[in-house]
């Protein structure tokens, strides 16, 4: 006796009313930062928030957007931008309303710093409260080696931030005598008291073609953590004006 064919799953077809009901925005009561979905951040704005330029996808209410001026981060950060050709472009969102942010469909994670410090890849910062001090840090030894350079944002103090990753982030713990080595393009964030070193595992042959992955590695030693993503992100935010 032959086995009957499997019954196909019900097609995901909705009436308009069903579609609207299943996708309508919902207030979850989580405060300033709220994940509307895994890849969409809702900001319940009442004042100012710092956002990655170009990350706004929608808003309602009375919100004004102002681009960060060249000297807003201080002369030192301006010089680092000039040298590296990179830097996080920030837009100030001021007012009251609901602001929706996203970045290329990447997964959103929300972190509440409590008088702490964290380094984040400059391309992975989505938004943060102005109560957090932000500072550009450059990886000088590798900036000229990787396409687009390599810059990071150090966020310090007390306040909320949202970062983005391709797929699910993984945290690796760094312990004395047990260093962690990562691919720079897959490295998202690390503890504010860790200073990565760069090690080279390359020959002239690796400079031909891709040549931007395992050839250069970040070495973390001491005590702390490193956050990675299962994806090598080689594009950086444009420095064009």
C-alpha positions as CSV (number, residue, x, y, z in Angstrom):
1,X,0.0,0.0,0.0
2,X,1.5,3.3,-1.1
3,X,2.0,6.2,1.4
4,X,-0.3,9.1,0.7
5,X,1.4,12.3,-0.3
6,X,2.0,14.9,2.5
7,X,-0.7,17.5,2.9
8,X,0.7,20.9,2.0
9,X,0.7,23.6,4.6
10,X,-2.0,26.2,4.5
11,X,-1.0,29.0,2.2
12,X,-0.1,32.2,4.0
13,X,-2.8,34.3,2.4
14,X,-4.6,37.0,4.5
15,X,-7.5,39.2,4.0
16,X,-6.6,42.9,4.2
17,X,-8.1,43.1,7.7
18,X,-6.1,40.0,8.8
19,X,-2.9,41.5,7.4
20,X,-3.4,44.8,9.1
21,X,-4.2,43.2,12.4
22,X,-1.1,41.0,12.3
23,X,1.3,43.8,11.4
24,X,-0.1,46.8,13.2
25,X,2.3,48.6,15.5
26,X,1.9,47.7,19.2
27,X,3.0,49.6,22.3
28,X,4.8,47.1,24.5
29,X,5.6,49.6,27.3
30,X,9.3,49.0,27.3
31,X,10.3,52.7,27.5
32,X,12.5,54.8,25.4
33,X,13.9,52.0,23.2
34,X,11.6,49.2,22.1
35,X,12.0,46.5,19.5
36,X,8.9,46.7,17.3
37,X,10.3,43.6,15.5
38,X,13.7,41.9,15.7
39,X,14.9,44.3,13.0
40,X,13.0,47.5,13.7
41,X,13.7,49.8,16.6
42,X,10.9,52.0,18.0
43,X,12.1,55.1,19.9
44,X,9.5,56.7,22.1
45,X,11.0,60.1,21.8
46,X,10.6,63.0,24.2
47,X,13.7,65.1,23.8
48,X,16.8,64.1,21.8
49,X,18.3,60.9,20.6
50,X,21.4,60.3,18.5
51,X,20.8,58.1,15.4
52,X,22.9,56.7,12.6
53,X,22.5,58.9,9.6
54,X,20.0,57.3,7.1
55,X,18.5,54.9,9.6
56,X,15.1,56.6,9.9
57,X,12.4,54.6,8.2
58,X,9.3,56.3,9.6
59,X,8.0,58.6,12.4
60,X,5.0,60.3,13.7
61,X,4.7,63.3,16.0
62,X,6.7,66.5,16.0
63,X,10.3,65.5,15.3
64,X,13.1,67.6,13.8
65,X,16.3,66.0,12.3
66,X,19.6,67.8,12.4
67,X,22.9,66.5,11.0
68,X,25.8,66.4,13.4
69,X,28.2,69.2,12.7
70,X,31.9,68.5,12.0
71,X,33.1,69.9,15.3
72,X,30.3,68.5,17.5
73,X,32.5,65.5,18.4
74,X,35.5,67.7,19.1
75,X,38.6,68.6,17.2
76,X,40.3,65.3,17.9
77,X,37.5,63.3,16.4
78,X,37.4,65.6,13.4
79,X,41.1,65.0,12.7
80,X,40.5,61.2,13.0
81,X,37.7,61.4,10.4
82,X,40.0,63.4,8.1
83,X,42.8,60.8,8.4
84,X,40.7,57.7,8.1
85,X,38.1,59.0,5.7
86,X,35.5,57.3,8.0
87,X,33.4,58.0,11.0
88,X,29.9,57.5,12.2
89,X,27.6,60.0,10.7
90,X,25.1,61.1,13.4
91,X,21.7,62.7,13.0
92,X,20.1,64.3,16.0
93,X,16.4,63.6,16.4
94,X,14.6,66.2,18.6
95,X,11.0,66.4,19.6
96,X,8.1,64.2,20.7
97,X,6.7,61.2,18.9
98,X,7.5,57.7,17.7
99,X,10.6,57.2,15.6
100,X,11.4,54.0,13.7
101,X,14.9,53.0,12.9
102,X,16.5,50.2,10.9
103,X,19.7,49.4,9.1
104,X,19.7,47.1,6.1
105,X,17.5,44.5,7.8
106,X,20.1,43.8,10.5
107,X,19.0,42.4,13.9
108,X,18.6,45.0,16.6
109,X,20.0,44.6,20.2
110,X,19.3,47.1,23.0
111,X,21.9,47.6,25.8
112,X,21.5,49.7,28.9
113,X,24.9,50.9,30.1
114,X,25.3,51.6,33.8
115,X,28.4,53.7,34.2
116,X,30.1,51.4,31.8
117,X,32.1,51.6,28.6
118,X,31.9,49.6,25.3
119,X,33.6,49.8,22.0
120,X,31.3,49.2,19.0
121,X,32.1,48.9,15.3
122,X,31.2,52.3,13.9
123,X,28.9,50.7,11.2
124,X,26.9,48.8,13.9
125,X,25.7,51.6,16.1
126,X,22.0,52.4,15.3
127,X,21.1,54.9,18.1
128,X,22.1,56.0,21.6
129,X,21.1,58.4,24.3
130,X,22.9,61.8,24.4
131,X,23.8,61.0,28.1
132,X,26.4,58.6,26.7
133,X,29.8,60.1,25.7
134,X,30.8,59.0,22.3
135,X,34.3,59.1,20.9
136,X,35.9,57.8,17.6
137,X,38.8,55.4,18.0
138,X,40.9,54.3,15.1
139,X,42.7,51.1,14.5
140,X,45.8,52.7,13.2
141,X,47.8,49.6,12.4
142,X,45.1,48.1,10.2
143,X,43.3,51.2,8.8
144,X,45.4,51.2,5.6
145,X,45.1,47.4,5.2
146,X,41.4,46.9,5.2
147,X,39.1,48.3,2.5
148,X,37.5,51.4,3.9
149,X,39.7,51.5,7.0
150,X,38.5,50.4,10.5
151,X,37.0,52.7,13.0
152,X,35.0,52.2,16.2
153,X,32.9,54.2,18.6
154,X,33.5,54.2,22.3
155,X,30.3,54.8,24.3
156,X,30.7,55.5,28.0
157,X,28.5,56.5,30.9
158,X,24.9,55.7,31.7
159,X,22.2,55.4,29.0
160,X,20.7,53.2,26.4
161,X,22.1,52.2,23.0
162,X,21.0,50.1,20.1
163,X,23.4,48.1,18.0
164,X,22.8,46.0,14.9
165,X,24.3,42.7,13.7
166,X,23.9,40.4,10.7
167,X,22.0,37.5,12.2
168,X,22.4,36.5,15.9
169,X,25.3,38.0,17.9
170,X,27.6,35.7,20.0
171,X,29.6,36.9,23.0
172,X,33.0,35.3,23.6
173,X,34.6,35.7,27.1
174,X,38.2,36.8,27.3
175,X,40.1,35.4,30.3
176,X,43.7,35.7,31.5
177,X,45.8,33.2,29.6
178,X,42.9,32.5,27.2
179,X,43.0,35.1,24.5
180,X,40.3,35.4,21.8
181,X,41.2,36.0,18.1
182,X,38.6,37.4,15.7
183,X,38.2,38.5,12.1
184,X,37.9,42.3,12.2
185,X,35.1,42.2,9.7
186,X,33.0,39.9,12.0
187,X,33.8,41.8,15.2
188,X,30.9,43.9,16.5
189,X,31.9,45.1,20.0
190,X,34.1,44.5,23.0
191,X,34.7,45.6,26.6
192,X,35.7,49.2,27.1
193,X,38.8,48.2,29.1
194,X,40.2,45.8,26.4
195,X,42.7,47.0,23.9
196,X,42.9,44.7,20.8
197,X,46.2,44.0,19.1
198,X,46.4,43.1,15.5
199,X,48.3,40.1,14.3
200,X,49.1,39.3,10.7
201,X,48.9,35.9,9.1
202,X,49.6,36.6,5.5
203,X,51.9,36.4,2.6
204,X,52.0,38.5,-0.5
205,X,49.6,36.1,-2.2
206,X,46.7,37.1,0.1
207,X,46.8,40.7,-1.0
208,X,45.6,39.5,-4.4
209,X,41.8,39.1,-4.6
210,X,39.8,39.2,-1.4
211,X,42.7,39.5,1.0
212,X,40.7,41.3,3.8
213,X,39.6,38.4,6.0
214,X,41.7,35.9,7.9
215,X,44.9,37.7,6.8
216,X,44.4,40.3,9.6
217,X,43.2,39.2,13.0
218,X,42.2,41.0,16.2
219,X,43.8,39.6,19.4
220,X,42.1,40.2,22.7
221,X,43.9,39.5,25.9
222,X,43.0,40.1,29.6
223,X,39.5,40.0,31.1
224,X,36.4,41.0,29.3
225,X,34.2,40.0,26.3
226,X,34.1,40.3,22.5
227,X,30.8,40.3,20.5
228,X,31.0,38.7,17.0
229,X,28.5,38.1,14.3
230,X,28.3,35.2,11.8
231,X,29.0,37.5,8.9
232,X,32.0,39.4,7.5
233,X,30.9,43.0,7.0
234,X,33.4,44.7,4.7
235,X,31.3,47.8,3.7
236,X,31.4,50.9,5.8
237,X,29.3,54.0,6.1
238,X,30.0,56.4,3.3
239,X,32.0,59.4,4.2
240,X,30.5,61.4,1.4
241,X,28.7,64.7,2.2
